[in-house]
Amino acid sequence: MHSEDSSAELSARAAVIVLTLNAGAHMPALLASLSALQTPPRRVLFVDSSSDDDTAALAANAGHQVHGIRRADFGHGRTRNVAARLCEDCDFLVYLTQDACPQGPDWLPRLLGPFADTQVALVYGRQLPRLSAGASERYAREFNYPPQPDRTQREDLARRGIKAVFCSNSFAAYRREALAAIGGFPERLPMGEDMAAALRLLQNGHARVYQPSALAVHSHGYSIAEEFRRYFDIGVLMSIDQELSRVRLAASGEGLRFLRGELVAAWTPARPQAIVGVVVRAVAKYLGFFLGRRHAALPGAWRPRLSMHSFFWSR
């Protein structure tokens, strides 16, 4: 347990960074979540990719700093590194995506609390499904974001595989100095800059913490085609990131465990067809991952079409 004073001190040393593009529909709930904080951060920074709507104006009118970039310049790692350089007066960097809405007036001190341990360099919070989420979307959040806390260090890599570095920059905080020491987020990746940074932080002797008492509503209802594209990008990530490849992180059976759990959750005598949907979705994920790992053998024109992040291939 940490005192209110220590929580307030940590919050006062933090920057909350939100990446946006045409986020108007999400802004009312997000701004309300920020204004309701009992212990506000040192600053709130919106990095906006040239929105066509009133996203930037809404953020500025709420008293927050807005930094605009060209859409062509966006990259998951690159843009977060730009934000980090703009917040060099802060010790902790809290990253949110526009569609992640933190819950409660104390979500920030809860998320930052584990940093009282100086070994901790990365904390990510629990993500809850949207009210309108479907069964697959809900199960994914329940599987990846359980109610139990978690902590990993370098020695856990061999035993836990990919789960040792799992995290999400939709709702995560970093110790700025530790992040800078590993060179920031890798920029030449289609996605997964969070897991790549987590691995490097663990290799540098830091710890990664999952803090389920810090809550945010954030989930996606991916179609089967979108699941294919997303897993194509995950396969690309595992293929081209040298650090992930070097340690040969295994999936540790997580894919099969997820599939078994989703089949159990989906089965009802009244809707046996739900099982077919789960199986088709699993096949799409596997095929996407398989092709992503082998993307170098594919024609160049195919890669952006198979990817969820086509902008990555234009560079």
C-alpha positions in Angstrom: 0.0 0.0 0.0 1.2 3.5 -0.8 0.1 6.6 1.0 -2.0 9.3 -0.6 1.0 11.6 -0.4 3.2 9.2 -2.3 0.5 8.7 -4.9 0.0 12.4 -5.4 3.7 12.8 -5.7 3.9 10.2 -8.5 1.0 11.8 -10.3 2.7 15.2 -10.1 5.7 13.8 -11.8 3.8 12.2 -14.7 2.7 13.1 -18.2 -0.5 11.6 -19.7 -0.1 11.3 -23.4 -3.0 10.6 -25.8 -2.6 9.7 -29.5 -5.5 10.9 -31.6 -6.9 11.0 -35.1 -10.5 12.1 -35.6 -11.3 11.2 -32.0 -14.4 13.4 -31.6 -16.7 10.6 -30.6 -14.3 9.5 -27.8 -13.3 13.0 -26.5 -16.2 13.7 -24.1 -15.7 10.6 -22.0 -11.9 10.8 -22.2 -11.8 14.5 -21.2 -14.2 13.8 -18.3 -12.0 11.0 -17.1 -9.0 13.3 -17.1 -10.8 16.2 -15.4 -12.2 13.9 -12.6 -8.7 12.9 -11.4 -8.2 13.7 -7.7 -4.4 13.7 -8.2 -3.8 15.3 -11.7 -0.6 14.8 -13.7 2.0 17.4 -14.3 0.7 17.7 -17.9 -1.6 16.2 -20.4 -0.4 16.0 -24.0 -2.5 15.2 -27.0 -0.5 14.2 -30.1 -2.9 14.6 -33.0 -2.4 13.3 -36.5 -4.1 16.2 -38.4 -7.6 15.4 -37.4 -10.4 16.6 -39.7 -12.9 17.0 -36.8 -12.7 19.1 -33.6 -10.4 16.7 -31.7 -7.6 19.2 -31.3 -9.9 22.1 -30.4 -11.7 20.1 -27.7 -8.3 19.1 -26.1 -7.0 22.7 -26.2 -10.2 24.1 -24.9 -10.0 21.7 -21.9 -6.6 23.3 -21.1 -4.4 20.5 -22.5 -1.3 20.8 -24.7 -1.8 19.7 -28.3 1.0 18.8 -30.6 0.1 18.2 -34.2 1.9 15.9 -36.7 1.2 15.0 -40.3 -0.6 11.7 -40.8 2.2 10.5 -43.1 4.6 10.9 -40.1 2.6 8.7 -37.7 4.2 5.5 -36.4 3.3 3.6 -33.3 6.8 3.8 -31.9 7.9 7.0 -33.7 5.0 9.1 -32.5 5.3 7.9 -28.9 9.0 8.8 -29.0 8.1 12.3 -30.2 5.8 12.6 -27.3 8.5 11.4 -24.8 10.8 14.1 -26.0 8.2 16.7 -25.4 7.8 15.5 -21.8 11.4 15.5 -20.7 10.4 17.3 -17.5 8.3 14.3 -16.4 9.6 11.1 -14.7 6.7 8.9 -15.8 5.0 8.7 -19.2 1.4 7.4 -19.3 0.3 6.4 -22.8 -3.4 6.2 -23.8 -5.1 5.6 -27.1 -8.1 7.8 -28.0 -10.6 4.9 -27.5 -9.3 3.9 -24.0 -11.3 5.5 -21.3 -9.8 5.2 -17.8 -12.3 4.6 -15.0 -12.6 6.3 -11.6 -11.0 9.3 -10.0 -8.0 7.4 -8.8 -6.9 5.5 -12.0 -3.7 7.5 -12.4 -2.2 6.9 -8.9 -3.3 3.3 -9.1 -1.5 2.9 -12.4 1.6 4.7 -11.1 1.7 3.1 -7.6 4.1 0.2 -8.6 6.8 2.8 -9.6 7.4 3.3 -5.8 9.6 0.2 -6.5 12.6 1.7 -8.4 13.1 -1.6 -10.3 9.8 -1.2 -12.0 10.0 0.5 -15.5 6.7 -0.5 -17.0 3.1 -0.8 -15.6 0.0 -1.6 -17.7 -3.5 -1.6 -16.5 -6.6 -3.7 -16.9 -8.7 -3.3 -20.0 -12.4 -4.0 -19.8 -14.7 -4.7 -22.7 -17.2 -2.1 -24.0 -20.8 -2.5 -23.0 -21.6 -3.3 -26.6 -18.8 -5.9 -26.9 -19.6 -9.3 -28.5 -18.7 -12.7 -27.0 -15.3 -13.0 -28.7 -14.4 -9.4 -27.8 -15.3 -10.0 -24.1 -13.4 -13.2 -23.9 -10.3 -11.7 -25.3 -10.3 -9.0 -22.6 -11.0 -11.6 -19.8 -8.2 -13.8 -21.0 -5.6 -11.1 -21.4 -6.5 -8.9 -18.5 -7.5 -11.0 -15.5 -8.1 -9.7 -12.0 -4.9 -11.0 -10.6 -1.7 -8.7 -10.6 1.5 -9.9 -12.3 5.1 -9.0 -12.3 7.9 -10.3 -14.5 11.7 -9.8 -14.6 14.5 -11.0 -16.9 14.7 -14.5 -15.4 11.0 -15.0 -16.3 11.7 -14.9 -20.1 12.8 -18.5 -20.5 9.9 -19.9 -18.4 7.0 -17.7 -19.5 7.8 -16.9 -23.1 5.7 -14.2 -24.8 3.6 -13.7 -21.7 6.6 -12.2 -19.8 6.5 -9.2 -22.1 2.8 -8.9 -22.8 1.5 -5.3 -22.3 -0.6 -2.7 -24.1 0.3 0.9 -24.9 -3.4 1.7 -25.0 -3.2 2.0 -21.2 0.4 1.8 -19.9 3.0 3.9 -18.0 6.8 3.9 -18.4 9.7 5.2 -16.3 11.0 7.8 -18.7 14.6 7.4 -17.8 14.5 3.7 -18.3 12.7 4.0 -21.6 15.3 6.5 -22.8 18.1 4.1 -21.8 16.9 1.5 -24.3 16.6 4.0 -27.0 12.8 4.6 -26.7 10.3 2.5 -28.6 11.5 0.7 -31.8 10.2 2.6 -34.8 10.6 0.2 -37.6 7.7 -2.1 -36.6 4.1 -2.3 -37.8 2.9 -2.7 -34.3 4.0 -4.3 -31.0 6.3 -1.4 -30.0 5.1 -2.0 -26.4 6.1 -5.7 -26.2 9.4 -4.9 -27.9 10.2 -2.2 -25.4 9.1 -4.5 -22.5 11.6 -7.1 -23.6 14.4 -4.6 -23.7 13.5 -3.2 -20.3 13.5 -6.7 -18.8 16.9 -7.4 -20.5 18.2 -4.2 -18.8 17.3 -5.5 -15.4 13.9 -3.8 -14.9 10.6 -5.2 -14.0 7.2 -5.2 -15.8 4.0 -5.0 -13.7 0.4 -5.6 -14.5 -1.8 -3.5 -12.3 -5.4 -4.7 -12.5 -6.7 -2.2 -10.0 -6.1 0.5 -12.6 -9.1 0.2 -15.0 -9.9 1.4 -18.5 -12.7 0.5 -20.9 -11.0 -0.5 -24.2 -11.8 -3.3 -26.7 -12.3 -3.9 -30.4 -14.9 -5.9 -32.2 -12.6 -7.2 -35.0 -14.2 -8.9 -38.0 -12.6 -12.2 -39.1 -10.8 -10.3 -41.9 -9.5 -7.8 -39.4 -8.3 -10.6 -37.2 -6.4 -12.0 -40.1 -4.7 -8.7 -40.8 -3.9 -8.1 -37.2 -2.2 -11.4 -36.8 -0.4 -10.9 -40.1 1.2 -7.8 -38.5 2.0 -9.8 -35.3 3.8 -12.4 -37.5 5.7 -9.6 -39.2 6.6 -8.2 -35.8 8.0 -11.6 -34.6 9.9 -11.9 -37.8 11.6 -8.5 -38.1 12.3 -7.4 -34.5 15.8 -8.6 -33.8 15.5 -8.7 -30.1 12.3 -10.7 -30.1 13.9 -13.1 -32.7 17.2 -13.4 -30.7 15.6 -14.6 -27.5 13.2 -16.8 -29.5 10.2 -16.1 -27.4 7.7 -19.0 -27.6 4.0 -18.5 -27.4 4.1 -20.9 -24.4 0.9 -22.6 -25.6 -1.0 -19.4 -25.1 -2.7 -19.6 -28.5 -4.1 -23.1 -27.8 -5.1 -22.2 -24.2 -7.0 -19.2 -25.6 -8.7 -21.3 -28.2 -9.8 -24.0 -25.7 -11.2 -21.4 -23.3 -13.0 -19.5 -26.1 -14.6 -22.8 -27.3 -15.8 -23.6 -23.8 -17.2 -20.1 -23.4 -18.9 -20.1 -26.8 -20.6 -23.5 -26.4 -24.3 -23.6 -25.7 -26.7 -26.3 -26.9 -29.0 -23.5 -28.2 -26.2 -22.0 -30.4 -23.9 -24.7 -31.7 -23.0 -22.5 -34.7 -21.1 -20.3 -32.3 -18.4 -22.9 -32.3 -18.0 -22.7 -36.1 -17.4 -18.9 -35.7 -14.6 -19.5 -33.1 -12.9 -22.1 -35.3 -13.0 -19.9 -38.4 -11.6 -17.0 -36.4 -8.8 -19.1 -35.1 -7.9 -20.4 -38.6 -7.8 -16.7 -39.8 -5.5 -15.8 -37.0 -3.2 -18.7 -37.6 -3.0 -18.1 -41.4 -2.4 -14.4 -40.9 0.4 -15.1 -38.4 1.9 -17.8 -40.7 2.0 -15.4 -43.7 3.3 -12.6 -41.6 6.3 -14.6 -40.4 7.0 -15.3 -44.0 6.2 -11.8 -45.4 9.6 -11.5 -47.0 8.7 -14.2 -49.5 5.5 -12.5 -50.5 5.2 -10.0 -53.4 5.7 -6.5 -52.2 2.3 -5.4 -53.5 0.6 -8.0 -51.3 2.0 -6.9 -47.9 0.1 -3.6 -47.4 -3.1 -5.4 -48.5 -2.7 -8.1 -45.9 -1.7 -5.7 -43.2 -3.9 -3.8 -40.7 -1.2 -1.0 -40.7 -0.7 -0.4 -44.4 1.1 2.9 -43.7 4.0 0.9 -42.4 4.8 -0.6 -45.8 4.9 2.8 -47.5 8.2 3.6 -45.7 
